[in-house]
Amino acid sequence: MKNQKSLILVGLLAMAGIAAAQSNVSKKLQPIYSKMDSLSLNKDVAGLSKYMNSVATKDFVFVSKAIPNMPSQTKTLAQTMATMSAYLPMIASVDTYKSKIAKITESGNTVTVDVNQTMAMTTAAGSSGPSHKIVQVTTDEDTWVKQGGSYKLKASKMLSVAVTQDGKQLPSF
């Protein structure tokens, strides 16, 4: 009975240690996500690009999720920023951009973070028709590596995406 209590106590202490370590990592990474959210909310692609270059590894890649009529794509940071810049004229406003860490897994100097992101935007009215309210909800798996005492974003892989237009689910998602 005493050994069982000891094992339970050791298990609880280990779980508390893991939770504390995850909380510590979350405290370091959530402000980075919040800064990226703020720059995205303000449609500041130049500022976001500069900031991303400071927090990402040189070999950073973004991997999109394959959806009907669009295969998965792998892009460098420069390609990702160029895509954002190309879409910017179609966006009248970014109304919401919020990233929340859902799960953290540590392994040596690597941290895998599942991030839930919600973005709401209003498209610009134009020759293709009226403006629309678009809401995109994604779950990404981000890989961070510890370099020189700080974390650098090495990869971001989109695990899931759901998009609505004017409150209706888009059929291709």
VMD Tcl script that builds the backbone (N, CA, C; Angstrom):
set m [mol new atoms 519]
animate dup $m
set s [atomselect $m all]
$s set {name element resname resid chain x y z} {
  {N N MET 1 A 0.827 -1.186 0.000}
  {CA C MET 1 A 0.000 0.000 0.000}
  {C C MET 1 A 0.875 1.254 0.000}
  {N N LYS 2 A 1.945 1.213 0.817}
  {CA C LYS 2 A 2.847 2.362 0.879}
  {C C LYS 2 A 3.529 2.578 -0.473}
  {N N ASN 3 A 3.940 1.477 -1.161}
  {CA C ASN 3 A 4.572 1.584 -2.478}
  {C C ASN 3 A 3.615 2.160 -3.506}
  {N N GLN 4 A 2.327 1.781 -3.425}
  {CA C GLN 4 A 1.339 2.306 -4.358}
  {C C GLN 4 A 1.186 3.818 -4.165}
  {N N LYS 5 A 1.146 4.253 -2.916}
  {CA C LYS 5 A 1.020 5.687 -2.627}
  {C C LYS 5 A 2.253 6.432 -3.138}
  {N N SER 6 A 3.410 5.829 -2.975}
  {CA C SER 6 A 4.647 6.443 -3.458}
  {C C SER 6 A 4.623 6.563 -4.979}
  {N N LEU 7 A 4.171 5.505 -5.665}
  {CA C LEU 7 A 4.091 5.536 -7.125}
  {C C LEU 7 A 3.101 6.593 -7.603}
  {N N ILE 8 A 1.979 6.688 -6.918}
  {CA C ILE 8 A 0.980 7.696 -7.276}
  {C C ILE 8 A 1.557 9.092 -7.076}
  {N N LEU 9 A 2.253 9.302 -5.972}
  {CA C LEU 9 A 2.855 10.597 -5.687}
  {C C LEU 9 A 3.910 10.952 -6.735}
  {N N VAL 10 A 4.743 9.984 -7.105}
  {CA C VAL 10 A 5.762 10.210 -8.136}
  {C C VAL 10 A 5.086 10.560 -9.464}
  {N N GLY 11 A 4.031 9.834 -9.796}
  {CA C GLY 11 A 3.293 10.109 -11.026}
  {C C GLY 11 A 2.691 11.508 -11.034}
  {N N LEU 12 A 2.100 11.912 -9.935}
  {CA C LEU 12 A 1.512 13.256 -9.836}
  {C C LEU 12 A 2.577 14.338 -9.935}
  {N N LEU 13 A 3.714 14.109 -9.293}
  {CA C LEU 13 A 4.804 15.084 -9.371}
  {C C LEU 13 A 5.348 15.187 -10.792}
  {N N ALA 14 A 5.444 14.052 -11.487}
  {CA C ALA 14 A 5.919 14.064 -12.874}
  {C C ALA 14 A 4.949 14.829 -13.761}
  {N N MET 15 A 3.652 14.588 -13.563}
  {CA C MET 15 A 2.643 15.302 -14.353}
  {C C MET 15 A 2.689 16.801 -14.062}
  {N N ALA 16 A 2.898 17.170 -12.825}
  {CA C ALA 16 A 3.003 18.587 -12.462}
  {C C ALA 16 A 4.235 19.209 -13.108}
  {N N GLY 17 A 5.325 18.445 -13.169}
  {CA C GLY 17 A 6.544 18.943 -13.815}
  {C C GLY 17 A 6.354 19.146 -15.299}
  {N N ILE 18 A 5.667 18.232 -15.949}
  {CA C ILE 18 A 5.380 18.356 -17.387}
  {C C ILE 18 A 4.489 19.567 -17.627}
  {N N ALA 19 A 3.450 19.722 -16.818}
  {CA C ALA 19 A 2.537 20.859 -16.972}
  {C C ALA 19 A 3.275 22.181 -16.761}
  {N N ALA 20 A 4.180 22.215 -15.787}
  {CA C ALA 20 A 4.951 23.435 -15.531}
  {C C ALA 20 A 5.871 23.743 -16.708}
  {N N ALA 21 A 6.512 22.724 -17.273}
  {CA C ALA 21 A 7.398 22.925 -18.422}
  {C C ALA 21 A 6.597 23.419 -19.625}
  {N N GLN 22 A 5.423 22.811 -19.868}
  {CA C GLN 22 A 4.578 23.254 -20.980}
  {C C GLN 22 A 4.121 24.690 -20.762}
  {N N SER 23 A 3.779 25.019 -19.534}
  {CA C SER 23 A 3.351 26.374 -19.220}
  {C C SER 23 A 4.480 27.360 -19.468}
  {N N ASN 24 A 5.705 26.970 -19.133}
  {CA C ASN 24 A 6.872 27.819 -19.351}
  {C C ASN 24 A 7.107 28.053 -20.846}
  {N N VAL 25 A 6.989 26.996 -21.652}
  {CA C VAL 25 A 7.150 27.120 -23.097}
  {C C VAL 25 A 6.030 27.983 -23.658}
  {N N SER 26 A 4.821 27.747 -23.190}
  {CA C SER 26 A 3.667 28.525 -23.646}
  {C C SER 26 A 3.863 30.016 -23.346}
  {N N LYS 27 A 4.419 30.318 -22.183}
  {CA C LYS 27 A 4.677 31.721 -21.815}
  {C C LYS 27 A 5.694 32.366 -22.746}
  {N N LYS 28 A 6.593 31.563 -23.305}
  {CA C LYS 28 A 7.593 32.095 -24.237}
  {C C LYS 28 A 7.023 32.232 -25.645}
  {N N LEU 29 A 6.167 31.288 -26.052}
  {CA C LEU 29 A 5.699 31.272 -27.436}
  {C C LEU 29 A 4.408 32.051 -27.669}
  {N N GLN 30 A 3.502 32.078 -26.696}
  {CA C GLN 30 A 2.232 32.768 -26.921}
  {C C GLN 30 A 2.423 34.244 -27.272}
  {N N PRO 31 A 3.366 34.966 -26.642}
  {CA C PRO 31 A 3.586 36.358 -27.059}
  {C C PRO 31 A 4.062 36.489 -28.516}
  {N N ILE 32 A 4.779 35.496 -29.004}
  {CA C ILE 32 A 5.214 35.516 -30.406}
  {C C ILE 32 A 3.989 35.371 -31.307}
  {N N TYR 33 A 3.120 34.412 -30.973}
  {CA C TYR 33 A 1.880 34.252 -31.744}
  {C C TYR 33 A 1.024 35.523 -31.671}
  {N N SER 34 A 0.955 36.122 -30.500}
  {CA C SER 34 A 0.152 37.342 -30.333}
  {C C SER 34 A 0.689 38.490 -31.181}
  {N N LYS 35 A 2.003 38.600 -31.290}
  {CA C LYS 35 A 2.619 39.639 -32.132}
  {C C LYS 35 A 2.298 39.375 -33.609}
  {N N MET 36 A 2.390 38.118 -34.034}
  {CA C MET 36 A 2.045 37.767 -35.414}
  {C C MET 36 A 0.565 38.070 -35.673}
  {N N ASP 37 A -0.296 37.772 -34.694}
  {CA C ASP 37 A -1.726 38.075 -34.820}
  {C C ASP 37 A -1.945 39.566 -35.019}
  {N N SER 38 A -1.277 40.380 -34.214}
  {CA C SER 38 A -1.433 41.828 -34.283}
  {C C SER 38 A -1.010 42.377 -35.647}
  {N N LEU 39 A 0.112 41.908 -36.137}
  {CA C LEU 39 A 0.594 42.368 -37.446}
  {C C LEU 39 A -0.362 41.922 -38.562}
  {N N SER 40 A -0.885 40.712 -38.456}
  {CA C SER 40 A -1.840 40.210 -39.449}
  {C C SER 40 A -3.150 40.984 -39.383}
  {N N LEU 41 A -3.594 41.256 -38.169}
  {CA C LEU 41 A -4.838 42.013 -37.971}
  {C C LEU 41 A -4.753 43.391 -38.632}
  {N N ASN 42 A -3.562 43.970 -38.601}
  {CA C ASN 42 A -3.345 45.293 -39.192}
  {C C ASN 42 A -2.912 45.235 -40.659}
  {N N LYS 43 A -2.948 44.035 -41.234}
  {CA C LYS 43 A -2.558 43.825 -42.640}
  {C C LYS 43 A -1.150 44.355 -42.921}
  {N N ASP 44 A -0.278 44.236 -41.934}
  {CA C ASP 44 A 1.091 44.729 -42.049}
  {C C ASP 44 A 2.005 43.590 -42.519}
  {N N VAL 45 A 1.942 43.296 -43.814}
  {CA C VAL 45 A 2.727 42.183 -44.356}
  {C C VAL 45 A 4.218 42.468 -44.261}
  {N N ALA 46 A 4.611 43.718 -44.489}
  {CA C ALA 46 A 6.040 44.073 -44.381}
  {C C ALA 46 A 6.532 43.873 -42.947}
  {N N GLY 47 A 5.752 44.324 -41.981}
  {CA C GLY 47 A 6.118 44.138 -40.569}
  {C C GLY 47 A 6.106 42.680 -40.176}
  {N N LEU 48 A 5.113 41.931 -40.673}
  {CA C LEU 48 A 5.032 40.502 -40.370}
  {C C LEU 48 A 6.220 39.765 -40.975}
  {N N SER 49 A 6.568 40.119 -42.201}
  {CA C SER 49 A 7.711 39.485 -42.858}
  {C C SER 49 A 9.000 39.740 -42.067}
  {N N LYS 50 A 9.195 40.976 -41.652}
  {CA C LYS 50 A 10.389 41.325 -40.862}
  {C C LYS 50 A 10.395 40.563 -39.533}
  {N N TYR 51 A 9.242 40.531 -38.871}
  {CA C TYR 51 A 9.151 39.831 -37.590}
  {C C TYR 51 A 9.380 38.328 -37.780}
  {N N MET 52 A 8.751 37.758 -38.811}
  {CA C MET 52 A 8.913 36.324 -39.064}
  {C C MET 52 A 10.372 35.983 -39.351}
  {N N ASN 53 A 11.067 36.854 -40.071}
  {CA C ASN 53 A 12.484 36.608 -40.333}
  {C C ASN 53 A 13.299 36.597 -39.049}
  {N N SER 54 A 12.808 37.287 -38.015}
  {CA C SER 54 A 13.535 37.311 -36.742}
  {C C SER 54 A 13.198 36.113 -35.856}
  {N N VAL 55 A 12.040 35.467 -36.068}
  {CA C VAL 55 A 11.638 34.355 -35.194}
  {C C VAL 55 A 11.664 32.994 -35.894}
  {N N ALA 56 A 11.918 32.977 -37.191}
  {CA C ALA 56 A 11.924 31.710 -37.934}
  {C C ALA 56 A 13.353 31.309 -38.296}
  {N N THR 57 A 13.528 30.014 -38.504}
  {CA C THR 57 A 14.824 29.529 -38.973}
  {C C THR 57 A 14.974 29.905 -40.446}
  {N N LYS 58 A 16.198 29.885 -40.926}
  {CA C LYS 58 A 16.468 30.223 -42.335}
  {C C LYS 58 A 15.794 29.244 -43.292}
  {N N ASP 59 A 15.597 27.990 -42.840}
  {CA C ASP 59 A 14.996 26.972 -43.705}
  {C C ASP 59 A 13.518 26.717 -43.386}
  {N N PHE 60 A 12.854 27.710 -42.803}
  {CA C PHE 60 A 11.435 27.596 -42.456}
  {C C PHE 60 A 10.599 27.187 -43.674}
  {N N VAL 61 A 9.602 26.323 -43.434}
  {CA C VAL 61 A 8.641 25.965 -44.476}
  {C C VAL 61 A 7.220 25.991 -43.905}
  {N N PHE 62 A 6.284 26.361 -44.767}
  {CA C PHE 62 A 4.864 26.290 -44.460}
  {C C PHE 62 A 4.260 25.235 -45.382}
  {N N VAL 63 A 3.513 24.298 -44.813}
  {CA C VAL 63 A 2.885 23.241 -45.593}
  {C C VAL 63 A 1.374 23.395 -45.468}
  {N N SER 64 A 0.723 23.701 -46.597}
  {CA C SER 64 A -0.730 23.867 -46.585}
  {C C SER 64 A -1.407 22.497 -46.642}
  {N N LYS 65 A -2.650 22.473 -46.241}
  {CA C LYS 65 A -3.436 21.240 -46.285}
  {C C LYS 65 A -4.024 21.078 -47.683}
  {N N ALA 66 A -3.987 19.867 -48.169}
  {CA C ALA 66 A -4.621 19.584 -49.456}
  {C C ALA 66 A -6.138 19.667 -49.286}
  {N N ILE 67 A -6.768 20.379 -50.199}
  {CA C ILE 67 A -8.225 20.482 -50.219}
  {C C ILE 67 A -8.675 20.142 -51.636}
  {N N PRO 68 A -9.953 19.840 -51.837}
  {CA C PRO 68 A -10.401 19.542 -53.204}
  {C C PRO 68 A -9.995 20.656 -54.177}
  {N N ASN 69 A -9.490 20.271 -55.300}
  {CA C ASN 69 A -9.044 21.177 -56.370}
  {C C ASN 69 A -7.774 21.954 -56.044}
  {N N MET 70 A -7.135 21.646 -54.926}
  {CA C MET 70 A -5.891 22.333 -54.578}
  {C C MET 70 A -4.987 21.371 -53.796}
  {N N PRO 71 A -3.874 20.952 -54.392}
  {CA C PRO 71 A -2.982 20.035 -53.676}
  {C C PRO 71 A -2.253 20.758 -52.531}
  {N N SER 72 A -1.733 19.965 -51.631}
  {CA C SER 72 A -0.893 20.513 -50.558}
  {C C SER 72 A 0.312 21.201 -51.190}
  {N N GLN 73 A 0.727 22.300 -50.591}
  {CA C GLN 73 A 1.894 23.023 -51.098}
  {C C GLN 73 A 2.871 23.269 -49.960}
  {N N THR 74 A 4.156 23.242 -50.282}
  {CA C THR 74 A 5.204 23.590 -49.326}
  {C C THR 74 A 5.857 24.870 -49.823}
  {N N LYS 75 A 5.905 25.882 -48.933}
  {CA C LYS 75 A 6.452 27.177 -49.320}
  {C C LYS 75 A 7.492 27.642 -48.298}
  {N N THR 76 A 8.466 28.376 -48.792}
  {CA C THR 76 A 9.440 29.022 -47.917}
  {C C THR 76 A 8.772 30.234 -47.271}
  {N N LEU 77 A 9.460 30.862 -46.356}
  {CA C LEU 77 A 8.926 32.067 -45.725}
  {C C LEU 77 A 8.715 33.171 -46.765}
  {N N ALA 78 A 9.678 33.361 -47.656}
  {CA C ALA 78 A 9.547 34.401 -48.687}
  {C C ALA 78 A 8.341 34.120 -49.583}
  {N N GLN 79 A 8.131 32.866 -49.959}
  {CA C GLN 79 A 6.984 32.516 -50.795}
  {C C GLN 79 A 5.661 32.724 -50.050}
  {N N THR 80 A 5.654 32.393 -48.767}
  {CA C THR 80 A 4.453 32.579 -47.948}
  {C C THR 80 A 4.102 34.063 -47.847}
  {N N MET 81 A 5.099 34.901 -47.619}
  {CA C MET 81 A 4.857 36.346 -47.524}
  {C C MET 81 A 4.417 36.922 -48.869}
  {N N ALA 82 A 4.972 36.421 -49.970}
  {CA C ALA 82 A 4.579 36.884 -51.302}
  {C C ALA 82 A 3.112 36.532 -51.573}
  {N N THR 83 A 2.687 35.350 -51.155}
  {CA C THR 83 A 1.286 34.944 -51.315}
  {C C THR 83 A 0.377 35.872 -50.515}
  {N N MET 84 A 0.769 36.165 -49.282}
  {CA C MET 84 A -0.033 37.082 -48.463}
  {C C MET 84 A -0.135 38.447 -49.132}
  {N N SER 85 A 0.964 38.949 -49.648}
  {CA C SER 85 A 0.964 40.256 -50.321}
  {C C SER 85 A 0.051 40.247 -51.542}
  {N N ALA 86 A 0.023 39.140 -52.272}
  {CA C ALA 86 A -0.815 39.041 -53.470}
  {C C ALA 86 A -2.302 39.076 -53.119}
  {N N TYR 87 A -2.681 38.496 -51.980}
  {CA C TYR 87 A -4.083 38.467 -51.571}
  {C C TYR 87 A -4.531 39.749 -50.873}
  {N N LEU 88 A -3.604 40.542 -50.389}
  {CA C LEU 88 A -3.932 41.734 -49.604}
  {C C LEU 88 A -4.903 42.700 -50.289}
  {N N PRO 89 A -4.756 42.989 -51.579}
  {CA C PRO 89 A -5.700 43.923 -52.207}
  {C C PRO 89 A -7.154 43.430 -52.205}
  {N N MET 90 A -7.363 42.137 -52.072}
  {CA C MET 90 A -8.715 41.582 -52.060}
  {C C MET 90 A -9.380 41.668 -50.691}
  {N N ILE 91 A -8.617 42.085 -49.672}
  {CA C ILE 91 A -9.126 42.125 -48.303}
  {C C ILE 91 A -9.385 43.573 -47.898}
  {N N ALA 92 A -10.665 43.881 -47.626}
  {CA C ALA 92 A -11.015 45.230 -47.174}
  {C C ALA 92 A -10.578 45.425 -45.722}
  {N N SER 93 A -10.823 44.399 -44.885}
  {CA C SER 93 A -10.417 44.492 -43.485}
  {C C SER 93 A -10.221 43.105 -42.894}
  {N N VAL 94 A -9.302 43.022 -41.966}
  {CA C VAL 94 A -9.143 41.817 -41.153}
  {C C VAL 94 A -9.790 42.172 -39.823}
  {N N ASP 95 A -10.887 41.500 -39.522}
  {CA C ASP 95 A -11.687 41.849 -38.354}
  {C C ASP 95 A -11.252 41.107 -37.096}
  {N N THR 96 A -10.744 39.903 -37.270}
  {CA C THR 96 A -10.277 39.078 -36.144}
  {C C THR 96 A -9.088 38.262 -36.618}
  {N N TYR 97 A -8.079 38.161 -35.782}
  {CA C TYR 97 A -6.971 37.240 -36.038}
  {C C TYR 97 A -6.463 36.804 -34.673}
  {N N LYS 98 A -6.714 35.552 -34.321}
  {CA C LYS 98 A -6.383 35.077 -32.978}
  {C C LYS 98 A -5.782 33.685 -33.043}
  {N N SER 99 A -4.622 33.527 -32.428}
  {CA C SER 99 A -3.946 32.227 -32.328}
  {C C SER 99 A -3.899 31.812 -30.866}
  {N N LYS 100 A -4.247 30.560 -30.608}
  {CA C LYS 100 A -4.230 30.049 -29.242}
  {C C LYS 100 A -3.530 28.699 -29.228}
  {N N ILE 101 A -2.556 28.572 -28.359}
  {CA C ILE 101 A -1.838 27.309 -28.209}
  {C C ILE 101 A -2.774 26.293 -27.574}
  {N N ALA 102 A -2.927 25.148 -28.250}
  {CA C ALA 102 A -3.806 24.095 -27.756}
  {C C ALA 102 A -3.026 22.964 -27.083}
  {N N LYS 103 A -1.827 22.674 -27.603}
  {CA C LYS 103 A -1.056 21.541 -27.090}
  {C C LYS 103 A 0.423 21.769 -27.362}
  {N N ILE 104 A 1.245 21.364 -26.415}
  {CA C ILE 104 A 2.700 21.475 -26.550}
  {C C ILE 104 A 3.318 20.115 -26.256}
  {N N THR 105 A 4.229 19.692 -27.144}
  {CA C THR 105 A 4.968 18.450 -26.933}
  {C C THR 105 A 6.452 18.770 -27.066}
  {N N GLU 106 A 7.211 18.481 -26.026}
  {CA C GLU 106 A 8.651 18.752 -26.040}
  {C C GLU 106 A 9.438 17.465 -26.237}
  {N N SER 107 A 10.510 17.571 -27.025}
  {CA C SER 107 A 11.421 16.451 -27.219}
  {C C SER 107 A 12.810 17.035 -27.461}
  {N N GLY 108 A 13.627 17.016 -26.432}
  {CA C GLY 108 A 14.962 17.601 -26.541}
  {C C GLY 108 A 14.871 19.091 -26.814}
  {N N ASN 109 A 15.533 19.553 -27.884}
  {CA C ASN 109 A 15.511 20.972 -28.242}
  {C C ASN 109 A 14.388 21.325 -29.218}
  {N N THR 110 A 13.455 20.396 -29.418}
  {CA C THR 110 A 12.354 20.619 -30.354}
  {C C THR 110 A 11.031 20.658 -29.593}
  {N N VAL 111 A 10.199 21.606 -29.969}
  {CA C VAL 111 A 8.875 21.731 -29.375}
  {C C VAL 111 A 7.859 21.726 -30.513}
  {N N THR 112 A 6.871 20.843 -30.407}
  {CA C THR 112 A 5.777 20.801 -31.375}
  {C C THR 112 A 4.558 21.433 -30.715}
  {N N VAL 113 A 3.970 22.407 -31.409}
  {CA C VAL 113 A 2.857 23.166 -30.852}
  {C C VAL 113 A 1.662 23.057 -31.788}
  {N N ASP 114 A 0.536 22.595 -31.256}
  {CA C ASP 114 A -0.714 22.650 -32.011}
  {C C ASP 114 A -1.358 23.991 -31.696}
  {N N VAL 115 A -1.666 24.737 -32.752}
  {CA C VAL 115 A -2.195 26.096 -32.611}
  {C C VAL 115 A -3.541 26.187 -33.323}
  {N N ASN 116 A -4.542 26.671 -32.608}
  {CA C ASN 116 A -5.839 26.937 -33.212}
  {C C ASN 116 A -5.876 28.407 -33.604}
  {N N GLN 117 A -6.195 28.681 -34.863}
  {CA C GLN 117 A -6.235 30.054 -35.353}
  {C C GLN 117 A -7.609 30.351 -35.936}
  {N N THR 118 A -8.095 31.545 -35.629}
  {CA C THR 118 A -9.342 32.029 -36.192}
  {C C THR 118 A -9.074 33.372 -36.844}
  {N N MET 119 A -9.485 33.478 -38.110}
  {CA C MET 119 A -9.346 34.742 -38.824}
  {C C MET 119 A -10.694 35.072 -39.454}
  {N N ALA 120 A -11.147 36.295 -39.238}
  {CA C ALA 120 A -12.356 36.785 -39.895}
  {C C ALA 120 A -11.960 38.014 -40.688}
  {N N MET 121 A -12.409 38.071 -41.934}
  {CA C MET 121 A -12.067 39.212 -42.768}
  {C C MET 121 A -13.246 39.563 -43.663}
  {N N THR 122 A -13.206 40.767 -44.166}
  {CA C THR 122 A -14.193 41.223 -45.125}
  {C C THR 122 A -13.462 41.460 -46.431}
  {N N THR 123 A -13.956 40.809 -47.489}
  {CA C THR 123 A -13.318 40.994 -48.787}
  {C C THR 123 A -13.746 42.329 -49.382}
  {N N ALA 124 A -12.916 42.852 -50.244}
  {CA C ALA 124 A -13.227 44.116 -50.910}
  {C C ALA 124 A -14.234 43.863 -52.029}
  {N N ALA 125 A -15.205 44.751 -52.136}
  {CA C ALA 125 A -16.137 44.678 -53.266}
  {C C ALA 125 A -15.372 45.095 -54.512}
  {N N GLY 126 A -15.712 44.481 -55.615}
  {CA C GLY 126 A -14.991 44.811 -56.839}
  {C C GLY 126 A -15.717 44.312 -58.057}
  {N N SER 127 A -14.980 44.160 -59.126}
  {CA C SER 127 A -15.582 43.723 -60.387}
  {C C SER 127 A -16.164 42.316 -60.290}
  {N N SER 128 A -15.681 41.534 -59.321}
  {CA C SER 128 A -16.192 40.171 -59.167}
  {C C SER 128 A -17.445 40.114 -58.299}
  {N N GLY 129 A -17.882 41.252 -57.761}
  {CA C GLY 129 A -19.116 41.257 -56.985}
  {C C GLY 129 A -18.995 41.980 -55.666}
  {N N PRO 130 A -19.995 41.779 -54.807}
  {CA C PRO 130 A -20.029 42.487 -53.523}
  {C C PRO 130 A -18.992 41.934 -52.537}
  {N N SER 131 A -18.818 42.644 -51.427}
  {CA C SER 131 A -17.903 42.163 -50.391}
  {C C SER 131 A -18.543 40.984 -49.663}
  {N N HIS 132 A -17.696 40.182 -49.023}
  {CA C HIS 132 A -18.162 39.010 -48.278}
  {C C HIS 132 A -17.432 38.947 -46.950}
  {N N LYS 133 A -18.071 38.321 -45.994}
  {CA C LYS 133 A -17.468 38.050 -44.695}
  {C C LYS 133 A -16.923 36.617 -44.736}
  {N N ILE 134 A -15.621 36.487 -44.611}
  {CA C ILE 134 A -14.955 35.183 -44.650}
  {C C ILE 134 A -14.422 34.868 -43.246}
  {N N VAL 135 A -14.689 33.672 -42.769}
  {CA C VAL 135 A -14.133 33.212 -41.497}
  {C C VAL 135 A -13.373 31.918 -41.781}
  {N N GLN 136 A -12.122 31.892 -41.352}
  {CA C GLN 136 A -11.274 30.713 -41.536}
  {C C GLN 136 A -10.794 30.243 -40.170}
  {N N VAL 137 A -10.992 28.968 -39.902}
  {CA C VAL 137 A -10.525 28.360 -38.654}
  {C C VAL 137 A -9.559 27.245 -39.026}
  {N N THR 138 A -8.343 27.323 -38.519}
  {CA C THR 138 A -7.334 26.311 -38.830}
  {C C THR 138 A -6.739 25.739 -37.551}
  {N N THR 139 A -6.206 24.559 -37.684}
  {CA C THR 139 A -5.324 23.991 -36.668}
  {C C THR 139 A -4.014 23.716 -37.373}
  {N N ASP 140 A -2.959 24.290 -36.845}
  {CA C ASP 140 A -1.623 24.116 -37.405}
  {C C ASP 140 A -0.749 23.373 -36.403}
  {N N GLU 141 A 0.209 22.646 -36.944}
  {CA C GLU 141 A 1.234 22.002 -36.117}
  {C C GLU 141 A 2.540 22.724 -36.412}
  {N N ASP 142 A 3.003 23.487 -35.438}
  {CA C ASP 142 A 4.230 24.262 -35.595}
  {C C ASP 142 A 5.378 23.568 -34.888}
  {N N THR 143 A 6.524 23.549 -35.554}
  {CA C THR 143 A 7.727 22.959 -34.978}
  {C C THR 143 A 8.710 24.075 -34.663}
  {N N TRP 144 A 9.068 24.178 -33.401}
  {CA C TRP 144 A 10.018 25.178 -32.920}
  {C C TRP 144 A 11.285 24.455 -32.479}
  {N N VAL 145 A 12.429 25.048 -32.752}
  {CA C VAL 145 A 13.705 24.488 -32.302}
  {C C VAL 145 A 14.403 25.532 -31.442}
  {N N LYS 146 A 15.060 25.052 -30.415}
  {CA C LYS 146 A 15.780 25.961 -29.524}
  {C C LYS 146 A 17.156 26.243 -30.127}
  {N N GLN 147 A 17.436 27.522 -30.349}
  {CA C GLN 147 A 18.719 27.953 -30.896}
  {C C GLN 147 A 19.214 29.135 -30.079}
  {N N GLY 148 A 20.375 28.985 -29.506}
  {CA C GLY 148 A 20.959 30.089 -28.744}
  {C C GLY 148 A 20.084 30.588 -27.610}
  {N N GLY 149 A 19.379 29.698 -26.948}
  {CA C GLY 149 A 18.581 30.082 -25.794}
  {C C GLY 149 A 17.174 30.559 -26.114}
  {N N SER 150 A 16.821 30.665 -27.399}
  {CA C SER 150 A 15.456 31.062 -27.744}
  {C C SER 150 A 14.889 30.084 -28.773}
  {N N TYR 151 A 13.581 30.125 -28.927}
  {CA C TYR 151 A 12.917 29.236 -29.875}
  {C C TYR 151 A 12.786 29.907 -31.235}
  {N N LYS 152 A 13.014 29.108 -32.293}
  {CA C LYS 152 A 12.861 29.573 -33.672}
  {C C LYS 152 A 11.858 28.650 -34.366}
  {N N LEU 153 A 10.985 29.245 -35.148}
  {CA C LEU 153 A 9.965 28.489 -35.866}
  {C C LEU 153 A 10.581 27.848 -37.098}
  {N N LYS 154 A 10.556 26.525 -37.141}
  {CA C LYS 154 A 11.171 25.776 -38.249}
  {C C LYS 154 A 10.143 25.384 -39.316}
  {N N ALA 155 A 8.944 25.040 -38.876}
  {CA C ALA 155 A 7.925 24.599 -39.832}
  {C C ALA 155 A 6.537 24.842 -39.272}
  {N N SER 156 A 5.610 25.071 -40.184}
  {CA C SER 156 A 4.206 25.205 -39.830}
  {C C SER 156 A 3.414 24.375 -40.825}
  {N N LYS 157 A 2.693 23.405 -40.304}
  {CA C LYS 157 A 1.919 22.500 -41.161}
  {C C LYS 157 A 0.439 22.643 -40.817}
  {N N MET 158 A -0.354 22.983 -41.817}
  {CA C MET 158 A -1.792 23.113 -41.614}
  {C C MET 158 A -2.397 21.717 -41.515}
  {N N LEU 159 A -3.014 21.423 -40.366}
  {CA C LEU 159 A -3.628 20.112 -40.154}
  {C C LEU 159 A -5.089 20.091 -40.584}
  {N N SER 160 A -5.789 21.199 -40.334}
  {CA C SER 160 A -7.202 21.263 -40.716}
  {C C SER 160 A -7.567 22.705 -41.032}
  {N N VAL 161 A -8.589 22.856 -41.866}
  {CA C VAL 161 A -9.072 24.192 -42.233}
  {C C VAL 161 A -10.567 24.109 -42.503}
  {N N ALA 162 A -11.294 25.090 -42.009}
  {CA C ALA 162 A -12.719 25.234 -42.297}
  {C C ALA 162 A -12.947 26.699 -42.653}
  {N N VAL 163 A -13.673 26.935 -43.737}
  {CA C VAL 163 A -13.898 28.297 -44.210}
  {C C VAL 163 A -15.382 28.509 -44.472}
  {N N THR 164 A -15.886 29.640 -43.975}
  {CA C THR 164 A -17.255 30.028 -44.287}
  {C C THR 164 A -17.234 31.357 -45.026}
  {N N GLN 165 A -18.232 31.545 -45.883}
  {CA C GLN 165 A -18.431 32.818 -46.573}
  {C C GLN 165 A -19.844 33.268 -46.261}
  {N N ASP 166 A -19.950 34.428 -45.637}
  {CA C ASP 166 A -21.259 34.963 -45.242}
  {C C ASP 166 A -22.048 33.939 -44.414}
  {N N GLY 167 A -21.314 33.202 -43.553}
  {CA C GLY 167 A -21.939 32.241 -42.637}
  {C C GLY 167 A -22.201 30.868 -43.214}
  {N N LYS 168 A -21.921 30.660 -44.479}
  {CA C LYS 168 A -22.157 29.367 -45.133}
  {C C LYS 168 A -20.841 28.668 -45.411}
  {N N GLN 169 A -20.769 27.381 -45.046}
  {CA C GLN 169 A -19.569 26.574 -45.278}
  {C C GLN 169 A -19.262 26.539 -46.771}
  {N N LEU 170 A -18.019 26.831 -47.129}
  {CA C LEU 170 A -17.627 26.736 -48.533}
  {C C LEU 170 A -17.516 25.265 -48.908}
  {N N PRO 171 A -18.065 24.875 -50.043}
  {CA C PRO 171 A -18.109 23.453 -50.409}
  {C C PRO 171 A -16.745 22.813 -50.623}
  {N N SER 172 A -15.738 23.595 -51.001}
  {CA C SER 172 A -14.433 22.996 -51.274}
  {C C SER 172 A -13.625 22.745 -50.000}
  {N N PHE 173 A -14.172 23.122 -48.859}
  {CA C PHE 173 A -13.451 22.916 -47.604}
  {C C PHE 173 A -14.188 21.885 -46.820}
}
mol reanalyze $m
mol bondsrecalc $m
mol representation Tube
mol addrep $m
